[in-house]
Each structure stands twice: as C-alpha cells, then as structure tokens.
C-alpha cells in the first residue's frame, strides 16, 4: 500500500514538474527572500538613519514608544512598493517588446544596483539616498508577482498547471525562512548597522540572475490592441473575482505584516522576537501551497472564501491579545489567509482563456500592488492615530467589504 502511495506521489510530481517549474520555484523563493528581508529591516534601518542612534533600536532601550517609531520609518517600504508598481505598470509592453526573460534579468540588475546604493547610503547615513535604493529594489521584487503566471504555459492541463502554480508560490517558504534570518544576521555584521543586511540583498539579486539565465520561456504571441477598452477586460469571466481576491488578500496581509515589527517594538519586544514571528508568518504564507499542490479537488472560490474568513479570526486575536503568543498566532493565521486567497485568485486568473491574457495578468498584478501600496502607506498613520488594535479593526472592516463586493459582482 505504501509503495503505491509513493508511486502515485512520484507520478504526480513528474506530471506537475519540469526544469522550468523548478527554476521558477527557486526564483520565487529567492525574490521572496529579498522581499521579506526588506520587510524586516527597511523600517528599522530608516529609524536608525532618522535618529542616528544605536540605542533607539536596541532592546535595552525601554523609552522607545510606538509613536516615536511612526513617522517616515515606513517610507522605505512604500518606496519599494512604488518601484514595484511602476515596474508592473509597464510590464506587458516591456515583455511584449523584449521578452519576459530579458525583463526578469534587467530587474535583477536594478535590484543589485539598489542593494549597492543602499549599502552606500547606510555608510553615508543618507536617509533619502536610502529611500532611492529601496525604490530601485522594488523593480526586482516586482518579479515575485509574475512567476506564478508562468506555470500555465509550462504544463499541458489546467489541473497540472494549478498544481505547478501552487508549488511555485510555495517556493516562497524559502524566502520566508531565509529573508528575515539574513536580515537579522546582517544587522551587526558590519560597524555600520544594516549594511550587512543589504549585502545579503545584493547576493539574493545575483543568485536570482543566475537562476533566470537557464529559463526557457515561450515567445509571447499576443498583440495588444489600443482599441480594446478597459471594460472589455473586466467582462472576462471571473477576472473581477480573481483580482479582488488577490488585491484584498495581499493588502490585508501587508497591513498586518508591515505593522508587526513596529508594533512589537512599541510593546517592548526584541528584534529577535519580531524576527521569529515573521519567520513563522512567512512559513504559514507558503507551506500550505505544497499541500494545495497535492490536492485533487482544488476549488479556487472556496479557497478564497476560507482565506478571507481566516482574516476575521486573525483580526479578532490581534484585538484581544498583544502578548507574544497573540502576535504569533495572529500572524500565522494571516499567512494562511493570504495563501488561500492569493492562490485561489491566481488559480481563477490562470484558468481564464482569453486573447488578452497578458494584459489581464498585468491588470491583476497592478491592482494587487496598488492595494498593497495603499496598505503600506496606511500602516504608519493607523498605528500613530489608533494603534495596533485599531489596525486589526480596519482588517475586519476590509474583509467585510470584500464579501460585499463579491456578492455584488457574483
């Protein structure tokens, strides 16, 4: 019996895997590591540059308040998202003209330049140069949005493509574990705080460049007509549902995840405590994807509804508990909620058969990052005006709005 189960598992993996899928999985993980590295250390590095004080970010300094951490500290994260947003805005035109592989490679080069500039800015103690560096890194992290779309052309059937998509998204577990640990290890690696973290970001961009070189991607045959109206794209079956799931799922996760390090600092937790919570959060984001990959009955819409319901539960926990266990459990549930809503939305989008598929993918990624950008910009203001509890109330309200919109367009 065990032999047949292992044989079936092996056949399932062969059907859902090829060299391209493996490279995409690793690239997803490495780009995700860069993203989680920036999530962990960008705001703290900005705080250090603004205050120019070692004591203000060390666990032994008990006078740090939540309000003192909120000002321009999250601007670096928003700059990264802004860079990603611009990259996605022109993605379909660039990919049509130069091909996806060249676009991915140039994004890696811009990421390496951003990491080098970040190291230089930290050495100079230049906050605004640091913001420019994180902006350039955003062009690299934008590639993390597109690997999930390439499974459809790597495999023959929709079911196999769903599995491969889940595996590729699941590759982010590598980034979830690697990114925060590299960021934390790099904080004191040099006499200049966080310089080591951005050195690791440079290495991650370089490794992704090497992983992209052997990728074999089919030429894009689609031609975009300027006569096609925006309404025509919206009429595609399940496009609005898929895009709302990805946008809301990502935005709510960003809101809680970006707030966590600053909120935990405000409640006098150490950087190591924040790192441990974020690592488990990232594991929860990506590990369920591997189980989804082996599921025979993937229903994207059920996944989406389950994911949004988990956001409700996570928000309630965040409201009633601000101890370490409360942060940990809330962030783990938020990670699983993201996995279900984002994978479900991606499955729906990849299943759409349309002559405008590349444009639909761009619009989906654009909407996701726009929602993500708004959430990132909102973190500082919400924490400063109402605190972590109010932020979780916002998550509850946003999840309710999602269900209202879905029932409207259903």
C-alpha positions in Angstrom: 0.0 0.0 0.0 2.8 2.4 1.0 4.6 1.5 -2.3 1.5 2.5 -4.4 1.1 5.8 -2.5 4.8 6.7 -3.1 4.5 5.7 -6.7 1.4 7.8 -7.1 3.1 10.8 -5.4 6.1 10.3 -7.7 3.9 10.3 -10.8 2.0 13.4 -9.6 5.3 15.3 -9.1 6.6 14.3 -12.6 3.3 15.5 -14.2 3.4 18.8 -12.3 7.2 19.4 -12.5 9.8 20.2 -15.1 13.1 22.1 -15.1 11.3 25.4 -15.7 8.9 24.9 -12.8 11.9 24.0 -10.5 13.7 27.2 -11.6 10.6 29.3 -11.1 10.0 27.8 -7.7 13.6 28.7 -6.7 13.3 32.2 -8.2 10.1 32.7 -6.3 11.9 31.8 -3.1 14.9 34.0 -3.7 12.9 37.0 -4.7 10.6 36.4 -1.8 13.7 36.3 0.5 14.7 39.8 -0.8 11.1 41.0 -0.1 11.0 39.5 3.4 14.5 40.9 4.1 13.3 44.4 3.2 10.1 43.9 5.2 12.1 43.0 8.3 14.9 45.6 8.1 13.8 48.6 5.9 11.7 50.4 8.5 14.2 49.7 11.3 17.1 50.9 9.1 15.1 54.0 8.3 14.5 54.6 12.0 18.2 54.3 12.6 19.1 56.7 9.9 16.5 59.3 11.1 17.5 59.0 14.7 21.2 58.3 14.1 21.2 56.5 17.4 22.1 52.9 18.1 20.3 52.9 21.4 17.0 53.8 19.9 16.6 50.4 18.2 18.2 48.1 20.7 16.0 46.0 23.0 17.7 47.5 26.1 16.3 51.0 25.3 12.9 50.9 27.1 11.9 54.5 26.5 11.0 53.8 22.8 7.3 54.3 22.3 5.1 53.2 19.5 4.5 56.8 18.5 8.3 57.5 18.2 8.6 54.8 15.7 5.9 56.2 13.4 6.8 59.0 11.0 9.0 58.4 8.0 10.0 55.0 9.1 7.7 53.1 6.7 8.6 55.3 3.8 11.3 52.9 2.6 8.7 50.0 2.4 6.4 52.3 0.5 9.3 53.2 -1.9 9.9 49.6 -2.6 6.2 49.1 -3.4 6.3 52.2 -5.6 9.2 50.8 -7.6 7.3 47.5 -8.0 4.1 49.4 -9.0 6.0 51.3 -11.8 7.6 48.0 -13.0 4.2 46.3 -13.2 2.6 49.3 -14.9 4.8 48.9 -17.9 5.3 45.1 -17.6 3.1 43.9 -20.5 4.6 46.4 -23.0 8.2 45.6 -21.9 7.6 41.9 -22.0 6.0 42.1 -25.4 8.9 44.1 -26.8 11.9 42.4 -25.1 10.5 39.1 -23.8 9.9 38.1 -20.2 13.4 36.6 -19.6 15.2 39.9 -20.5 12.8 41.8 -18.3 13.5 39.5 -15.4 17.2 39.8 -15.9 17.2 43.6 -16.0 15.1 43.6 -12.9 17.8 41.6 -11.2 20.4 44.1 -12.3 18.3 47.0 -11.0 18.0 45.1 -7.7 21.8 44.7 -7.4 22.2 48.4 -8.1 19.6 49.2 -5.4 21.3 47.0 -2.9 24.7 48.6 -3.6 23.2 52.0 -3.3 21.5 51.0 0.0 24.9 50.0 1.4 26.4 53.3 0.3 23.5 55.3 1.7 23.9 53.5 5.1 27.6 54.2 5.1 26.9 57.9 4.4 23.9 58.0 6.8 21.8 59.4 4.0 18.1 58.7 4.6 16.9 60.0 1.2 19.5 58.1 -0.7 18.4 55.0 1.2 14.8 55.6 0.1 16.1 55.8 -3.6 17.9 52.5 -3.0 14.7 50.7 -1.7 12.8 52.2 -4.7 15.2 50.5 -7.1 14.9 47.3 -5.2 11.2 47.5 -5.8 11.8 46.8 -9.5 13.4 43.5 -8.5 10.8 42.5 -6.0 8.1 43.1 -8.7 9.3 39.9 -10.5 7.9 38.0 -7.5 4.4 38.8 -8.8 4.9 37.2 -12.3 6.4 33.7 -11.7 3.0 32.4 -10.6 1.6 33.1 -14.1 4.2 31.0 -16.0 3.1 27.6 -14.8 0.2 27.7 -17.2 2.5 27.5 -20.2 4.9 25.1 -18.7 2.4 22.2 -18.4 -0.4 20.9 -20.5 -3.6 20.6 -18.4 -5.3 23.1 -16.2 -5.2 20.7 -13.2 -1.4 20.2 -13.7 -1.0 24.0 -14.0 -2.9 24.6 -10.7 -0.5 22.1 -9.0 2.6 23.7 -10.5 1.3 27.2 -9.6 0.8 26.1 -6.0 4.4 24.6 -6.0 5.8 27.8 -7.4 4.0 30.0 -4.9 5.0 27.6 -2.2 8.7 28.2 -3.1 8.2 31.4 -1.2 8.7 29.4 2.0 12.4 29.5 1.2 12.2 33.3 1.2 10.1 33.3 4.3 12.8 31.5 6.3 15.9 32.9 4.5 15.0 36.6 4.3 14.3 37.5 7.9 17.3 35.4 9.1 19.7 37.0 6.6 18.3 40.5 7.6 18.7 39.8 11.3 22.2 38.3 10.8 23.3 41.3 8.7 22.3 44.0 11.2 25.5 43.9 13.2 27.7 42.2 10.5 29.5 45.5 9.9 30.3 48.5 12.0 27.6 50.3 10.0 24.2 48.9 11.1 22.1 47.1 8.5 24.9 47.3 5.9 25.3 43.5 6.1 21.6 43.1 5.5 21.8 44.9 2.2 24.9 43.0 1.2 22.8 39.9 1.6 20.1 41.6 -0.6 22.8 42.1 -3.2 23.6 38.3 -3.1 20.0 37.4 -3.4 19.5 39.5 -6.6 22.7 38.0 -8.1 21.5 34.4 -7.3 18.1 35.2 -9.0 20.0 36.5 -12.0 21.8 33.1 -12.3 18.5 31.2 -11.9 16.9 33.2 -14.6 19.6 32.6 -17.2 18.7 28.9 -18.0 14.9 29.6 -18.0 13.2 28.6 -21.3 10.1 30.7 -21.8 7.9 30.6 -24.8 7.8 33.7 -27.0 4.8 35.9 -26.4 2.4 35.8 -29.4 -0.2 38.1 -28.0 -0.6 41.6 -29.6 -2.3 44.3 -27.6 -4.7 46.5 -29.5 -5.1 50.1 -28.5 -8.8 49.8 -29.5 -9.5 47.3 -26.7 -11.4 49.1 -23.9 -10.8 48.6 -20.2 -14.5 47.4 -19.9 -13.7 44.6 -22.3 -11.0 43.3 -19.9 -13.5 43.5 -17.0 -16.0 41.4 -18.9 -13.7 38.3 -18.8 -15.3 35.6 -16.7 -14.0 35.5 -13.1 -11.5 38.3 -13.7 -13.0 40.7 -11.2 -13.4 37.9 -8.6 -9.8 36.8 -9.1 -8.4 40.3 -8.9 -10.4 41.3 -5.8 -9.2 38.1 -4.1 -5.5 38.8 -4.9 -5.7 42.5 -4.1 -7.6 42.3 -0.8 -5.7 39.2 0.2 -2.4 40.9 -0.3 -3.3 44.3 1.1 -4.7 42.8 4.4 -1.6 40.7 4.8 0.7 43.7 4.1 -1.2 45.8 6.6 -0.7 43.3 9.4 2.8 42.1 8.4 4.4 45.6 8.0 2.8 46.8 11.2 4.1 43.8 13.2 7.8 44.7 13.7 6.9 48.3 14.7 4.0 47.3 16.9 6.1 44.7 18.6 8.9 47.2 19.2 6.3 49.5 20.7 5.3 46.7 23.1 9.0 46.3 24.1 9.6 43.0 22.2 13.2 42.5 20.9 14.3 42.4 17.2 14.7 38.6 17.7 11.1 38.2 18.8 9.9 40.2 15.8 12.1 38.0 13.5 10.8 34.8 14.9 7.1 35.9 14.5 7.9 37.0 10.9 9.6 33.7 10.1 6.6 31.7 11.2 4.3 34.2 9.4 6.2 33.5 6.1 6.2 29.8 6.7 2.4 30.0 7.1 2.1 32.0 3.9 3.9 29.4 1.7 3.9 26.0 3.3 0.1 25.3 2.7 0.8 25.8 -1.1 2.6 22.4 -1.2 -0.5 20.7 0.3 -2.6 22.5 -2.2 -0.4 21.2 -4.9 -1.3 17.6 -4.0 -5.0 18.3 -3.7 -7.1 16.6 -6.3 -10.2 18.8 -5.8 -9.0 22.4 -5.9 -11.9 24.8 -5.8 -10.4 28.3 -6.1 -13.6 30.1 -4.9 -13.8 28.0 -1.7 -10.1 28.7 -1.1 -10.8 32.4 -1.4 -13.7 32.4 1.0 -11.9 30.3 3.5 -8.9 32.7 3.3 -11.0 35.8 3.9 -12.7 34.1 6.9 -9.3 33.4 8.4 -8.6 37.2 8.2 -11.6 37.7 10.5 -10.2 35.2 13.1 -6.7 36.7 12.9 -8.0 40.2 13.4 -10.1 39.2 16.5 -7.0 37.6 18.0 -5.0 40.8 17.3 -7.6 42.9 19.0 -7.8 40.8 22.2 -4.2 39.8 22.7 -0.9 41.8 22.3 1.4 39.3 24.0 4.0 37.2 22.1 1.5 34.3 21.6 -1.1 36.7 20.3 1.2 38.3 17.8 2.5 34.8 16.7 -1.0 33.2 16.3 -2.4 36.3 14.5 0.5 36.5 12.1 0.4 32.7 11.4 -3.4 32.9 10.6 -2.8 36.0 8.4 -0.2 34.0 6.5 -2.6 31.1 5.9 -5.3 33.5 4.9 -3.0 35.1 2.3 -2.1 31.7 0.9 -5.7 30.6 0.4 -7.0 34.0 -1.0 -3.9 34.7 -3.2 -3.6 31.1 -4.6 -7.3 31.0 -5.2 -7.3 34.2 -7.1 -4.3 33.1 -9.1 -5.9 29.8 -10.0 -9.0 31.6 -11.2 -7.0 34.0 -13.3 -4.7 31.3 -14.9 -7.8 29.3 -15.9 -9.2 32.2 -18.0 -8.8 31.6 -21.7 -8.5 35.0 -23.3 -6.6 36.7 -26.2 -5.8 39.4 -23.7 -4.3 37.1 -21.1 -1.0 39.0 -20.7 -2.9 42.3 -20.2 -5.2 40.6 -17.6 -2.2 39.4 -15.7 -0.7 42.9 -15.8 -4.0 44.4 -14.5 -4.2 41.7 -11.8 -0.7 42.4 -10.6 -1.3 46.2 -10.9 -4.4 46.1 -8.8 -2.7 43.8 -6.3 0.3 46.2 -5.9 -1.9 49.3 -5.8 -3.9 47.8 -2.9 -0.6 46.7 -1.4 0.8 50.2 -1.8 -2.2 51.8 -0.2 -2.0 49.3 2.7 1.7 50.1 3.2 1.2 53.8 3.2 -1.7 53.4 5.7 0.3 51.4 8.3 2.1 54.4 9.9 -1.0 56.6 10.1 -3.2 53.9 11.6 -0.6 52.9 14.2 0.1 56.5 15.1 -3.6 57.5 15.4 -5.1 54.4 16.8 -2.5 51.7 17.5 -2.3 48.0 16.7 -5.9 47.3 17.9 -7.4 49.8 15.6 -5.4 48.4 12.7 -7.0 45.0 13.3 -10.4 46.6 13.4 -9.6 48.0 9.9 -8.7 44.4 8.8 -12.2 43.3 10.0 -13.9 46.0 8.1 -11.9 45.5 4.9 -12.7 41.7 4.9 -16.4 42.6 5.3 -16.1 45.0 2.3 -14.6 42.2 0.2 -17.5 39.9 0.8 -19.9 42.7 0.0 -18.1 43.4 -3.3 -18.0 39.7 -4.2 -21.8 39.2 -3.7 -22.3 42.4 -5.8 -20.3 41.0 -8.8 -21.2 37.4 -8.4 
